[in-house]
Amino acid sequence: MSQYFRKYLAKFKGYVPGEQPDPSFIKLNTNENPYEPPASVINDLKNGLKDLRKYPDIDANEVKKQLTFNVRVNKESALKMDNIVVGSGEDEILELIFKTFVDKNDRVVFFAPSYGMYKTCCEIFDAVPVEIRLNPDFSIPEEKALSTPGKLMLICSPNNPDGGRVPNDLIARICEAFKGIVVVDEAYVDFAEDSAIGLIAKYNNLIILRTFSKSYSMAALRIGYLVSQNRDVVLAIRKIKQPYNVNLAAQVAALAALKHQPEVDEIVKKVKDERNRLVGMLKQIPQIKVFPTESNFVLIKVAVGNDETNMKINQKIFWELKKRKFLVRTYPEKGLYEYQRITVGKPEDDDKFIQAFKECLEIGLSG
């Protein structure tokens, strides 16, 4: 049957997600929120499922309406419903953007390392992936960012895997210089100190992506949204999306979470406080480098010798951690072999992890 498959599938590897282990593991590899949604959200979700026999709202209008109260463009103005498209998670929205803008052989610019779905979408849609390597400190090389042409540019801010946020002034300059659509993926922005959303009032070629998976503790429900000041962009994307793309449970839960925003904010603060504590503990380990983060994860690098030595030690640590029922994210790609990304967990889990990590590091160092 393979002769009927699209040609790109012969070499297509697909996106490789973080491992999903049995519940006995302490799971620090997929950037999930360690806390459940607020109890009030769970209660609203239970009460809101009486209409399962009906199709969900085609445009998630109640969610959009509540977003206009919760999310401000700037001090003077809030979002408008016409600025928003709700999708079945950020990945569906990313796919909709490709369907809307990207023809075969169009150039799609993104930075590496970053979220793997950007390259995956390029392969699926026969686009030309244009990777700009980040600087060693994971900052964007400004000259290349401002001069590389393309149809679409994708910026993850805070970036995955390092957690660094792209300065708004740089995003603004990119929007001015880039003769195409600029997409800023803000999946982790609620853990950051600032957002680029205020720039949509000025730049018609800017799209902001957000999700309920991280700060709202709803990764299982798959719901996110995009924001654009450009009405033509919003209408075009709405035109091609599936009619009932966001299920009822996701809409009910998202609406409930937005209505209980202060409770969500308390959870976000707990995660940020624990992130800072985790960073402090990791920085006390002299054999690793800890990168600045404005997200719910921390990137570290084994730094005891040359790249090959660091890679071997890092791999040993990973497998020793796994034996002890801890999972972190490692990367089988050049330039990242000696790195680990650690999701912020609950304090008691992070304490156990730090102890286990130190033990595994000693084993790795001993050869």
Summary of the structure (lengths in Angstrom):
residues: 367
radius of gyration: 20.9
end to end distance: 47.7
largest distance: 61.4
contacts: 1170
relative contact order: 0.16
helix: 43%
strand: 16%
